[in-house]
């Protein structure tokens, strides 16, 4: 686990665009640096971000604390199940964190750890609990074609549903990282369909979410298209018009046979323009948009 050139680009991008207050930062595991101090300084100039590391580090053997100080972090802790790399907080994220850590951090950085933790729900809930209101969760995590790297590879929908208003969070940006490009990801609930794609190259998700308020309880995510199907089914069963739905739309759903609806939906999906980028096939343009993260 560690910060590569692409990961570092994402951190400079969100720092430039969103002005993250790193303040009290927690890293999941100790993140190694895979770029040199010189590369980091050049990247900072490229993105127009102030950057002054307190000390130099060695590529592949230096950890990220000095880099994060350069971005503005004032105090940095690291959490791991073992102190084999000198983590300041030894805790197994398969188990909930103690209450004394709740609300303690302004930023939590996962540069490639949570996919190695079996109990993802406990781990992500603990991260949400440890953030102070207004704090940010920043993650770069495997999405596809990295089988065997960890326990999991993640879907964008998972993070959109976890970091939801119901749970006191908002996703500020989510990008798909390919070896050559950055693609902005749109929430499947907004698009109205699954953001499926096929790839022949390793892909990563880069996520920035902010804690906007406290939630009394954790709302367990449901996949958005199923929630929509269930709502439509209830509407048909009870012959009720859904909120913000026209009567004509309701009648069509009531009386058009299901096979015709499915055919219409598949036709719509096939007609959508696709994102053309090396290594990706079938990435719908409504879900993914190539962007430049500089400037």
C-alpha positions in Angstrom: 0.0 0.0 0.0 1.2 3.4 -0.8 0.9 6.6 -2.9 1.8 6.2 -6.5 2.2 8.9 -9.1 -1.5 8.6 -10.0 -2.6 8.5 -6.4 -0.6 11.7 -5.7 -2.2 13.4 -8.7 -5.6 12.7 -7.2 -4.5 14.2 -3.8 -3.2 17.4 -5.5 -6.4 17.6 -7.6 -8.7 17.5 -4.7 -6.5 19.8 -2.7 -6.6 22.3 -5.5 -10.4 22.0 -6.3 -11.8 21.4 -2.8 -9.3 22.9 -0.4 -9.2 20.0 2.0 -8.2 20.8 5.6 -5.9 18.0 6.5 -5.4 19.1 10.1 -5.5 15.9 12.1 -5.0 13.1 9.6 -5.3 9.4 10.0 -3.9 7.0 7.4 -5.1 3.4 7.2 -1.9 1.5 7.5 1.4 3.4 6.9 1.4 4.5 3.3 4.7 4.3 1.5 5.7 6.9 -1.1 6.4 5.7 -4.7 7.3 9.1 -6.0 10.4 11.2 -5.1 10.3 14.5 -3.3 11.3 16.2 -6.5 8.4 14.6 -8.4 6.0 15.7 -5.7 7.3 19.3 -5.8 7.0 19.3 -9.6 3.5 17.9 -9.4 2.5 20.6 -6.9 3.7 23.3 -9.3 1.7 21.6 -12.1 -1.5 21.7 -10.1 -0.8 25.1 -8.5 -0.9 23.8 -5.0 1.3 25.1 -2.2 3.6 22.3 -1.0 6.4 22.2 1.5 7.5 18.9 2.9 9.2 19.0 6.3 11.8 16.5 5.2 12.9 14.4 2.2 11.9 10.8 1.8 13.3 7.8 -0.1 11.1 6.3 -2.8 9.7 2.8 -1.9 11.2 3.0 1.7 9.9 6.3 2.9 6.4 6.7 4.4 3.9 9.4 3.5 3.9 11.6 6.6 6.3 14.2 5.2 4.2 14.3 2.0 1.0 14.9 3.9 2.7 17.6 6.0 3.5 19.2 2.7 -0.2 19.3 1.9 -1.0 20.9 5.2 -1.5 18.1 7.7 -0.6 19.2 11.2 -0.7 15.9 13.1 -0.7 12.5 11.5 -1.6 9.1 12.9 -1.6 5.7 11.3 -3.7 2.7 12.1 -2.9 -0.9 11.5 -3.6 -4.3 13.0 0.2 -4.7 13.8 3.0 -2.2 14.7 5.3 -3.9 12.2 5.6 -0.7 10.2 5.4 1.6 13.2 1.7 2.5 13.2 0.8 4.9 16.0 -2.6 3.2 16.6 -2.7 -0.6 16.7 -6.3 -1.7 16.0 -7.9 -4.4 13.9 -10.5 -2.6 11.7 -12.5 -5.9 11.5 -13.7 -4.7 14.9 -15.4 -1.3 15.7 -13.0 1.4 17.0 -13.3 2.6 20.6 -15.5 5.6 21.2 -12.5 7.7 22.2 -11.5 7.8 18.5 -14.9 9.0 17.3 -14.8 12.5 15.7 -11.1 12.8 16.3 -9.8 13.3 12.7 -10.2 15.9 10.0 -9.1 13.6 7.2 -8.8 9.8 6.8 -6.7 8.6 3.9 -6.9 5.1 2.5 -4.2 4.6 0.0 -4.8 0.9 -0.5 -5.7 -0.8 2.8 -9.5 -1.4 3.1 -9.5 -4.0 0.4 -7.3 -6.2 2.7 -9.8 -6.0 5.6 -12.3 -8.9 5.6 -15.1 -7.0 7.5 -15.6 -4.1 5.1 -18.8 -2.8 6.8 -17.1 -2.6 10.2 -14.0 -0.9 8.7 -15.9 1.7 6.7 -18.3 2.5 9.6 -15.4 3.0 11.9 -13.8 5.4 9.4 -17.1 7.3 9.3 -17.3 7.4 13.1 -13.7 8.7 13.4 -14.2 11.7 11.2 -15.2 15.0 12.6 -18.1 16.8 11.0 -16.8 18.6 8.0 -13.9 16.1 7.7 -13.0 14.2 4.5 -12.5 10.5 3.7 -10.0 10.2 0.8 -9.4 6.8 -0.8 -7.7 5.2 -3.7 -8.8 1.6 -4.0 -9.0 -1.3 -6.5 -11.9 -1.4 -8.9 -11.2 -4.1 -11.5 -8.5 -6.4 -12.9 -6.6 -6.6 -9.6 -7.8 -10.0 -8.5 -5.6 -11.6 -5.8 -4.4 -8.2 -4.6 -6.8 -8.1 -1.6 -10.0 -9.6 -0.5 -12.1 -7.2 -2.6 -12.4 -5.0 -5.7 -15.0 -2.2 -5.3 -17.9 -0.8 -7.4 -18.6 2.9 -7.5 -22.2 2.2 -6.4 -21.0 0.9 -3.1 -19.3 4.1 -2.1 -22.1 6.3 -3.4 -24.6 4.4 -1.3 -22.4 4.2 1.8 -21.5 7.9 1.8 -25.1 9.0 1.5 -27.0 11.9 3.0 -28.9 9.3 5.1 -25.5 8.4 6.7 -24.5 12.0 7.1 -22.1 12.1 4.2 -21.8 13.5 0.6 -19.6 12.2 -2.2 -17.8 15.3 -3.5 -16.1 13.6 -6.4 -15.4 10.0 -7.6 -13.0 9.3 -10.4 -12.1 6.1 -12.2 -8.3 5.7 -12.6 -7.0 3.9 -15.7 -3.3 3.6 -16.7 -3.8 6.5 -19.1 -6.9 8.5 -18.2 -9.1 9.8 -15.4 -12.9 9.3 -15.8 -15.5 11.1 -13.7 -18.1 8.7 -12.3 -21.7 9.7 -12.1 -23.9 8.2 -9.4 -26.0 5.3 -10.9 -29.0 6.6 -9.0 -28.7 9.9 -11.0 -28.1 8.1 -14.3 -30.9 5.7 -13.7 -29.0 2.6 -14.6 -26.0 0.6 -13.5 -22.5 2.0 -14.4 -21.2 -1.3 -15.8 -18.0 -1.5 -17.9 -15.6 -4.2 -19.1 -11.8 -3.5 -18.9 -8.6 -5.3 -19.8 -6.4 -3.1 -17.6 -6.2 -2.5 -13.8 -8.6 0.1 -12.7 -8.8 2.1 -9.4 -11.5 4.2 -7.7 -10.5 7.6 -6.3 -13.1 8.9 -3.8 -13.5 12.1 -1.9 -16.4 12.1 0.6 -17.3 14.7 3.3 -19.0 14.2 6.6 -21.8 16.8 6.7 -23.5 15.8 9.9 -24.2 13.1 12.5 -26.5 10.2 11.7 -28.5 8.5 14.5 -28.0 5.1 12.9 -26.2 3.5 10.0 -28.4 3.1 7.0 -27.5 -0.2 5.3 -27.0 0.5 1.5 -29.3 -1.0 -1.1 -28.3 -1.0 -4.8 -30.2 1.9 -6.4 -31.7 0.2 -9.4 -33.3 -2.5 -7.2 -34.7 0.3 -5.0 -36.2 1.8 -8.1 -37.6 -1.6 -9.2 -39.2 -2.2 -5.8 -40.8 1.3 -5.8 -42.2 0.8 -9.3 -43.6 -2.6 -8.3 -45.3 -1.2 -5.3 -46.7 1.6 -7.4 -48.2 -0.9 -9.9 -49.5 -3.2 -7.1 -51.2 -0.4 -5.3 -52.1 1.6 -8.4 -50.6 4.8 -7.0 -48.7 7.5 -8.9 -45.1 7.9 -7.6 -43.8 11.3 -6.5 -42.8 13.5 -9.5 -44.3 11.0 -12.0 -46.7 11.9 -14.7 -50.0 10.0 -14.9 -49.1 9.0 -18.5 -45.9 7.4 -17.2 -47.8 5.6 -14.5 -50.3 4.2 -17.0 -47.6 3.0 -19.3 -45.9 1.1 -16.4 -49.3 -0.3 -15.4 -50.2 -1.7 -18.8 -47.1 -2.2 -21.0 -46.0 -5.8 -20.7 -42.7 -6.4 -18.8 -40.8 -7.9 -21.8 -41.5 -4.8 -23.8 -40.2 -2.6 -21.0 -37.1 -4.7 -20.8 -36.6 -4.5 -24.5 -37.0 -0.7 -24.4 -34.5 -0.4 -21.6 -31.9 -2.5 -23.3 -32.3 -0.5 -26.5 -31.8 2.7 -24.6 -28.6 1.4 -23.1 -27.2 0.2 -26.4 -27.9 3.6 -28.0 -25.9 5.5 -25.4 -22.5 6.8 -26.6 -19.5 4.8 -25.1 -16.4 6.2 -23.6 -13.4 5.4 -25.8 -10.2 4.9 -23.9 -7.5 2.2 -24.0 -8.5 -0.9 -22.0 -12.2 -0.1 -21.6 -15.1 -1.6 -23.4 -18.8 -0.8 -22.9 -18.3 2.1 -20.5 -21.5 4.1 -20.9 -21.0 7.8 -21.5 -23.8 8.7 -19.1 -21.9 7.0 -16.3 -18.3 7.8 -17.1 -16.8 11.0 -18.6 -13.1 11.5 -19.4 -11.7 14.6 -17.7 -8.4 16.4 -17.1 -7.7 16.8 -13.5 -5.1 19.6 -14.0 -5.8 23.3 -14.3 
